[in-house]
Amino acid sequence: MSAIQHEQALRLLSIISESPKHRLLTYQIAAEELGKDPKNNARATAQVCDLLDAAAALADVPLLALVAVRDVKGNINGRAFVKGTPEGIRETIINKSLHYKFTRADYLAIEKSLSMLKGYGNRLAWTEVKRKIGLSDDEFYKRLCNSNISQENDAINDLGSDTPEKIPVSGVTYARDPKVRRAVLLRAKGKCELCGKQGFLQPNGERYLEAHHIIALANEGADRIGNVIALCPEHHREAHFGKRRNELEQEMIANLA
């Protein structure tokens, strides 16, 4: 069953990427294009969409099938991210996907992540994604709300916002502009911008680093590349919880000056 879902998810990814933007792609139409009876396979197609979005989450791309494939009335799946999801998360995830312009690079990233989920059906795929990423449920929801992939890199322009949007996630957190994080990580070239340590390799071949706001957003810090630094996990934790965090803040400011 999982092998069939995986094959159909790959085909659905191709269907979505090649569909005209104005076209309404429904579960029934998608089922028919996947070679299935549209009357009896809408639910199975929704499961294929779910597997495809698990791959998108692993690739750190906004969820694609969630907004690309709709019900017959053009509505987004009413059951997606309802059960057990903190208040406000569903709306934020949908809004993120609706306002994101998917690129060829995004489709390739999803395809690559889908190959890493081979052998998993849609439900187990989400469990495997969480295991691979190694985040708590709350952190995982934050990741879905703030998908980081962006193919744009403009280190000259001061990307981002002085007044980042607030998102409800079991309290209040701040929306990070994915272009800022991506630009900072590209600037760092895989090395911690504080100690120079190289990040470990991720399955996608990139070096893992964490983007840190030198002046916290909660302290009126800007969500711009001049206030964001790429850190190794050790220094990122120390910057938040260490005794030397005030000293590190000054060092980080000096390093980016």
N, C-alpha and C positions, 0 to 999 in steps of 0.2 A: 504493500500500500504506500509506504513512504517513498519507494523508488518511483512509483507512478506520480505521486505528488511533486517530487523533485523535478521530474521531466516536464510536467505540466507547468510548474513554476517558471522554469527556464523559457518555455514557449510563451507563457503569459507576459514575461518581462519583455520579450521581443515584440509581442502584440502591442503592449502599452507604449513602448518606445517609438514604435512606427505609426501609431494612431495619430490622426490630425487632432490638434488641440481642441477644436470645437466639437469633436465627436463625443457623444454620450456612450461610454462603454459600460454596459450593465453586466450583471452576473450571468444573465441568460445569453447575451451576445458573446461574452467571453467563453461560456461553456460551449456554444456552437462552434466558435473558432478553434476551440481545443478539441473538436471532434466528438463532443458529447451531446446527448439529448438536452436541449435547453430547458425543457419543461421539468425534468427530474434531477437536474444536476446543479442547480443554482447554489445549494448549500455546499456541495463538494467543491465548487469553484470558489466560494468564499473561504474555504479552508486552504485552498491553493494560494489565495491572496494573503492569508494569514502567514503562511510559510514564506512567501516572498517578502513580507514586511519584517519577519524575523531576520531575514538576511540583510534587509536595509538597516535594521537596528544594529546588527553586528558590524556593518560597514560604516556606522555612524553617519548615516544619511537619513533625512526626514522620511517618514513612512510613505511609500509610493502607492501601493495598491489600495491602501485605505481611502485615498481620495480619487484615484484614477478609475476604480471600478465601483459602480453605484448600484442601487436597487432600481427597479423599473421606473420609479418616480424621480430618479436622479438624486436620491438622498444617500448620504454616507451611512454605512452599516450601523444601525442603531444599537447593536450588541457589542460593538468593539470598545474595549477599554471602559466597560461599565462596572463589571463585577470586581470588587476588591480594589478599585482604583481610587486614590484620594481625590477629594473634591477639586474640580478645576483642571485636573490633568488631561482628561479626554479632550476638552475644548482647546487646551493649549497645544496638544499634539496635532490635532486636526488643523488648527490655525497655522502651525509651523509648516505643515505639508502643503496646505493650500497656497501659501505665499512664497513657496520655494520654487525656483526655476531649475528643474532637473536637467543635468547635462549628460553628454555621452560618457564622461568620466564617472559620473554617478552610477549610470547603468552598468558600466563595467565593474565598478566596486561592488555593486549588489550581486552581480553574477559571480564574482570571485568569492564573496561571502557565502553565497548559496552552495557553492562547491564544498565549502567547509562544513556545511550542515547536511551533507549527503548521508542518507540513512535515517534521518530524523523526520517524523511527521510534523505537522504544524505545531501541535501542543508541546511535544518534546523539544522542538527546535528552540522555542522561547526559553525553556529551561537550560538548554545547552548554551544559548547566547549569554544568559546571565552568568553561567559558570565560567565561560571563556573570558568575559569581561571582568568578573570578580567584584561585582558591586552589590550592595544591599538593595532591597526592593525600592527604598526611598531614593537612593542614589541613581538607581536604574531609571526611575521615572524622570528624574532631573535630566538624565542623559537624553531621554527621548524628547523632552521639552526643549533641549538645547543642542540638537544634533550639530556636530562640529565640522563636517565636511563642507568644503567650499573650494572650487577650483580657481577662484579669483585670488590674486596676490598683488597687492599694491602697497608696498612698504613705504612708498614716498608719501602718499596721501594718508592723513590721519583718520583711519577707518573707525567707525563705531558711533557711539552716542554719549553725550554728556549726561543724559537723563535716561538710563536704561529702564525698559519696561519691567514692572513687577509681575511675578507669576505666583499664584497660590499653590504651594506644595507643602501641606501639613504645616502651615505658617506662611511666611512670606520669603521668597527668594527673588533673585533678579535674573532677568533674561540676558544672557551673554550673546553678543553678536558673533556668529560663527566665523565671519570674515576676519574678525580681529584675532581670534585664537589661531586660525589657520595661518594668517600672515606672520604671527609671532613664532609659531612652530617652524615655518619655512625659514624665517630669519635665523633661528637657532641652529639649523642644520644638524639636528640630532643630538646636540650637546647642551647640558645645563648651562644657562647664561650666568650662573653664579659661581659654580665650581669647575665647570668645563667637563664634567663627567658625561660620558656618552650614554644615552638611554638604551634600554634593552630593545631587542628586535621584536616587533609585533608580527602576527601572522600575515599582515598585508605588506610586510617588508619595511615598514617605517619604524623609526626609533621612537620609543615611548617617552614623552615628557609631559608635564602638566603645566597648564597656563595659570599664572597667579597674578591677581591684581595687587600691585604694590601698595597703593592706597585703596583699601577695601571699598566696594560699591556702597556698603552700608555706612561708610564714613565719608560719603560724597565723592568717592574716587570715580574718575571717568572710565568708561568702557572703551578705551582707545589704546592703540599699540604702544604709545609712549608711557602707559601706566600698566602694561602687562608684560610679564617676563616668563620665559620658559624655564621650568625648574625640574630637577630630578625629584622623584617622590620623597626622598629623605629630606631635602631642603624645603620642599613644599610643606611638609608636615611641621618642620621646625619653624618655618615662617609663620605658621598659624598658632602653634602650641609651645614652641621652645622658649627657653629663658632669654635667648639672644634675639628674639624676634624684632625688637626695636633696632638693634644693631644691624641685623640682616636687611631691614627695610632701607636703611641708609646706604648699605653696600649695593643693594639692587638699584637704587636711584642713581648712584655713582656709576654703576656698570652701564646703564642705559643713557647716561648723559652724553 
